[in-house]
Amino acid sequence: MAGDLYELPGGTVQASVGLEYRKDKITSMPDAIARDGLFFGYFSDGGAVGSKDMKELFVEVEAPLLAGKKLAQELTINASARLTDDEIYGTNTTESVKVGWRPVTSLLIRATYGSAYRSPNLRELFLMNQTGFGTISDPCYAPDEAIDLFTGEYNASNDPREQQVLDNCFANGVDPTVATGFAAYSVEQAAGGSLTLDPETSDSWTAGFSWDQGFSNEFDFAVSSTYYEVDIDNTIVEPSGQYIVNDCYGSLTGNSPFCARITRDLSNPADPYITLLDAGFLNRDNEKARGVDVNLNYGDTWTISGKPFDISVDIRGTRVIERSTLFITDTGEEDFNEYQGQWGFASWKANSYVTVEWDQWRVLWTTRYIAAVDQNPLGIDPYSDIYDTALTGTYGDTCEGEAYGDLTCRDVGFADEYFTHSLSLTYEEDNYALTIGATNILNEAPPKVDGTEITSVNNAAIGYGYDMLGRVVYANFGYKF
């Protein structure tokens, strides 16, 4: 139900209220061959059977408190709440508050607060054991370059692995200087739901403004910015097998909860291969994101040779202040990781769009920007790596730094700022349009990195927003019937 409640000086108070009932059911019953793992490779599928219901009551009220007043051209508040009764997880509440204040017509100041709740879905709860096989790269096996070709003995000075990786292998019962053989091999991985999962909960808030210049009719200009913070507890994650291995042996704290999900055959120290990875669902204790979004808009009309050209510029940027995760082990030890400034979480990312239009023609110039990144942005030694190996003077392929005369052998786990530009030209009539253009017109390649440090193909960083295709020329044609 929705409607008007009463009048305030700023306008009409509106409200809505509702009820919802939902029942979810999953039934997946594979045959005996799949259930018992008799397929080729011995993978199994236990299926999933289960159901649950949920009831919700929700209400929302929007009240324009003031309007047309001095220093209060607009003051509006919106509040909403939801009561959720989950068959398995009981009763929970969430709420949201939004405030918009316009002291003058051209300036809007806004803020929001909200909480969220998500109980595990049916797959996360009721998925029975499923197993399969996948190739896993095992960092506890000594690489070929660390083994003397003639004597077969381990040579620490040629080992490209980081000290933290070696320490974590030792801590989990594997001697990484003795284990030899194929470092990548097929491993059985098991996944399944769990009735012990906790619901996801979160708190988030934003504060920002939007200003649109009103002192001139000659051009348009607007700027807006919003600070955001999102704090999530008990995020439900389904880790991949490689993620489990990487997090265990690459942990900076040595307290990765994923180590308990790795089963090895330790009967032969020279070949302690992984026999099973538990990739079932689990809760991440905390995940946090903080940052600032910025948007600039400019518009104008220029007259050239008697013809009007409409010009617009749109710039959108995001500043990452914090991106972190927290796992707490069963013994209470914390595994806390921060990612801001690192690969995939550049301190700044931005896009700009410059458009020129005249008659039926439109030119669009697009620029993408990624700030410089470093796998150890807070490191105190520029010649060190993410584990400060250079400071320990032990294993690792990092040189010892300027003080020792080593100037050119730093691990390339960093990249400079990165720009790509694209250009397109469009001609449009009432019933058809033609566009020709090129992306990455300067053919900017992704940054080159050390493949033992950063995910890469042929030492070109991949998966972090960089262009892997190079310059691409295209044409599009559309016709309306």
N, C-alpha and C positions, 0 to 999 in steps of 0.2 A: 504494500500500500504506500502511496506517495501523494503528497499534496501540500497546500499552504496551511500554516498554523496561525500566525498573527502578524501584525504590522509593527515594525520598528522604525525609528527615525531614518535609518538607512535603506529600508525596503522591507520586503516580505520574507519572513522566516519560513523555510521549506524543510520538510522532513520526509523520511521514508523508513519503513520497517518491514522486515520480511522473515520468513521461516523457510528452512530447507531441510529435507530428509534425503539421504542418499545411502544406498546399499551397494557395495562393490563385491564382486565375486570373481574368482579366478579358478578355472579348471583346465589343467593341462596334464593329460595322462598318456605318456608315451608307451609304446609297446614294450614287451619284456626285453627285446634285443637292446633297445636304447637304455632302458632302465638299468640293466645289469652290466652295461659297459662292454657289450660284445661286438660293437662296431670295430672296423679297422682302426688300430691305434688305441683301442681299449678306452675310449672316452665314453662317459655315461651321462644320462639325462634323467634325473629323478622326477621331473615335472613340477607342478605347483598346484596345490589345492587349498583353498581357504576363502573366507569371506569376512566382512565386517560392515557395520553400519555407522552412520554419523548424522547427528542432528545439530542444526545451527540456528541461532537467533541473531539477527543483525539490525542495527538502527543507525541512521545518519541524519544529522541536522546541520543546515547551513544558515547562518544568521548574518545579514548585512547590518552591522552595528551602527555605522555612521556613513554618510554620503553627502558630498557637496558642502562640507564644513571647512573652515580654515585649518590647515595642516591635517585634514582628514577628508580628502576628496573621496576616499573609499577606505573602509575598515571592515573586513569580512572574516568571519571565522567559520571553519567547517570541522565538525567533530563526528567521529563514527566509532562504533564498537561492535564486536562480534563475540558471541558465546558459543563455543564448540564443545559438543559432547561426543567423544569418540568411544566406540565400544571397547577398545583395548586400552586406550590411554586416558580415559576419563574426561573431566571438564577442564577447559582452558579458555582464557579470554585474550583478545587482542584489541588494540585501540589505535586510533590515528587522530591527529590534530593538525590542521592547516590554518595559517594566518596570512592574510594579505592586507598590507597597509600602503595606501597611496597618499603621502602627505601633499604632493602636488601632482598635477595630471601626468607629468612626464616621468615620474619616478614611482616604481613599485618595489616595496620591500616585502619579502616573503620568507616564511619559515615553516617547516613541517617536522612532525615527530610521528613515528609509527612503530608498532611492534608487529611481529608476524609469527605464525605457528604452522608447522607442517608435520603431520604424523607420517610415519613410514607407509608407503603404498603397498599394494598386495604383493608385488614382485619382491620388494625388499623384505617383506615379512615371511612369505610362504614359499619362495623358490627353494625347491629341494636341491640336494647336492647335484651339481653339474661339473663334469670334468672335461678337459680338453688339453691339447698340446700346443705349445708355442715356443718359438726360439727365444732363448734368454741369453743375454750377454752377462757373464759372471765375472765381476771384477776381482774375485779372489784367486783366479788362475793367473799365474805369471805370464805376461805377454812374451811373444817370441823374441823380441829384441832384448829382453832381460836374461835370456838363456844363451850361454856361450855355445856357438855352433859346433865346436870341436869337443869341448869337455862336458857339455850338458849341465854345467854349474850355473847357479843363479848369480847375476851381476847387478848389485843394487844401483850402481851408477847409471845403468842403462834402462832402469825401470821408469816408465812415464807416469805411473800411478801416483796419486797424491798420498801424503803421509796419513791423512785421516782415513782414507780407504783401507790402507794396510792395517792401521790400528783397529778399525772396526772388524776386519776379517779375523785378526788375532783374538779380539774380545768375544767373537762368536764361534771359537773353536777351530778356525781354519788358519793354517800357516800359509800365507800368500806367497812365501818365498819357496815353498816346496811343491805346492799344487801346480801341476803342469798338464798340458793337453789342450784340447779345444776350448777356448774361452766362451764360445757361443754354441749352445746345444739345445735340443728339444727337452722341454720340461713339462710335466703334467701339472695343470693348474685347476684348482677346485673353487667353485663359486656357489653361494647359497644364501638364502634369506636368514633372518634371525628375529625371534620374538623378543630378544633382549635389547633391541635398538631403542634409543631414546628419540623423541620427536625433535625436529629442528625448531629452534626459536631464534628470533633476532630482534634487535633494536636499531633503528636508523633515524637520523635527523639531518635536515638540510637547512641552510640559511643563505639567502642571496638577495640580489636586487636586479632590476631591469630598468634602464634609463633610455628614453627615446627623446632626442633633442626636439624642442618645440620652439626655438627662437628664430628659426628660418624656414621658409617654404621653398628655398632654392635647392635644398638637398635633404636626403634622409640619412640619419645616423642613429644607431642604437648600440648599446653595449649592455651585456648582462653577465653575471657571474654567480655561481652557486658552490658553496662548500658542502660536501657530503661526508657522512660517516656511517658505515654499515658494520654492525658487530653481530656475528652469527655464532651461536653455540650449538654444538652437536650436529654439525653438518654431516649428512649421510653421504658417504662416498663409497664407490666400488673401485678399488685400485686395480690397475693392470699388474700383470706379473712383473714386468720390467720396472714399474714404479716401486713395487715392494722391494725389489733387490737394490735399486738405486738409492732409495731412502734409507734403507738399513745400513748399507756400506758407505754411503756418502754423507751420513748424518754429521753435522758439525758438533753436536753435543754428545754423540755416542749413545743416546738414549732412545733411538727410534723404536716405536712400538711394533714396527713391521718386521723386526728381526724374529719375533716369536712366530711369524707366519711362514718361515722358511724351514723346510725339513731337508737335511742333507744325509748322505751316506758317509759317515766319518771313519768307516772301518779301514780305508786306505788313504793316508794323509796326502799321497801324491795325486789322488783323484777323488776329492770330496764333493762329488757332484750333487746338485739339488735334485731330490726325488719328488718333491711336491711343494707347491706354493698355494697358500690359502688366500684366495682373492675374494672372499666373501665380503658382504657389506659391513661397514663399521662406522662409528661416529668419530668425526674430528672434533676435538674439544672446543676449539675456537678458531674463527677465521675473521679477519678484520680488513676493511678497506677504508682509506680516507683520501680525499683529494679535492681538487677545485676544477670546475668546468668554467670556461670562458668563451663568450661568443661576441663577435663584432660584426656589425652590418653597416654597409654604406651603399647609398643609391643616389644616382644623379642622372640628368639628361644633358648631354653635350651636343651642341650644334656645330657640325663640320660641313662646309660647303653647302649650307642651307638644309642639310639633312639631320634629323634628330637621332642621336645614338644613346640608348639607355645603358648606363653603366651600373653594375652592382658588384660588390665585394662582400663575401661572407667568409669569416675566419672562425674556426671552431677548434679549441684546444682543451686538453685535459692534463692537469698536473697531478701526478701520483705522489702523495705524501707518505702513505703507509700501505703496505700489502703484506700481511703476515698470517701465519698458521701456527697453531699450538696443538700438540698431542701430549697427553699425560699418560705415562705407562702405568701398568697395574701396581707398581711399587711406588707411584707418586712422583717419579722423575719427569721433568718437563723437557720436551723437545720443541723448542721455539725457533721459528725461522722467519726472517724478514727478506722480502724480495724487491722492495723499491730500489730503483736505479739499476737493477740487474736485468738480464735478458728476459724479454717478454713483459717487463714492467718498467719501461723507460720513464724517467722523471717527467718528460713532456712528450706528448703526441699531439699533432695538429694537422688539420686539413684546411686549405684555403680554396675558394672558388671565385674566379673572376669571370664575369659574363658581360659580353657586349652584344646588344641586339639592335638591329635596324631593319625596317620592312619585314621581310620574311626570313631574314638571316640571323643566326645566333652563333657566336664564338664563345667557347668555354675553355678556360685555362685552369687546371686543377694541380695543386701541389700537396704532396704528403710529406710530413716531417716526423722523424723519430730521433729523439735526443740520444746523445752518447750513452752507452751502457758499459758496465763492467761487472764481472762475476764477483768482484770484491770491492764495491764502491767505497767501503769504509776502511779498507786495509791501510795500515800505516807504512807499508813498504811497497813502492811501485813495482818492484821486481818479484814480489811474492805472489802467491795465488790465493784462492779462496780459503785455503787452510793455513796460510802463513808458513808454507813449507820452507821458504827461504830463510826464515828466522830459526828454524830448528836445525838446519845443517844436515838433515838426514835425507830419506828417500824423496823422490819427486823430480820432475824434469824442469824445475824452475832454477835459474841461475842464482848466484848468491848476492848479486847487486853491485852497485857502483863502487862501494867500499872495497870490493875484492877485484875490481877491474873487469867485471862481467857486465857488459852494457847492451848486448844485443840478443840475449837468449831468454827474455821474459816470455812466459806462456801467453799466447794471444787469446786471452779470454775476455777481450774488450773490443769495442767498436766505436768509431767516431760517429758524429751525428750523420743522419742519412736523409737525403731528399730525392723524391721522384716527381717528375712533371708529366702531365698529360694534356693533350690539346684536341679539340673537336670542333667541327664546323657543321651546322645544321641549316637546312633549307626546308621551310614548312609552308604548305598550302592548306586549304580547308580540309582536304580529304587525304593528303599524303604528306610524308616527311622523309627526308634523306639526310643521313648523318655519316660523315667520314671523319676518322680521327686516328690517333695513335696514343697508346699508353706508354709510360716510361720512355718518352721520346729521346732522352739523353742516354738511354741504355745503361742506366746505373745498376751495377752489379751488387749483389748482397756482400756484406763484409766477409773477408777471409779470416778464418780463425784456426786455432789448434783443435783438431778433431777429437783429441783426448780431453778437451775442456768443455767444448760447446757442441751441441747437436748440429751436425753439418753433413753435407754431401760434397765430396771433393774439396773439403775445407771451406765451403761456403755455408754460412749460417742459414738454417732453415727453421721455419715454424715460429718466427718472432715478428712477423709483419713485413719482412723484406720481400722485394719482388724477385721471384725466381725465374720469371719468363723472359725478362729483358724487353726490348721494344716490340710492341705488337701493333700492327696496323689493321684497322677494321672498317667495315661499312655496314650500316643498318638502313633498311628501307621499310616503312610502314604505310599501309593504305587502309582507309576507313570505307567500308561499304555501306 
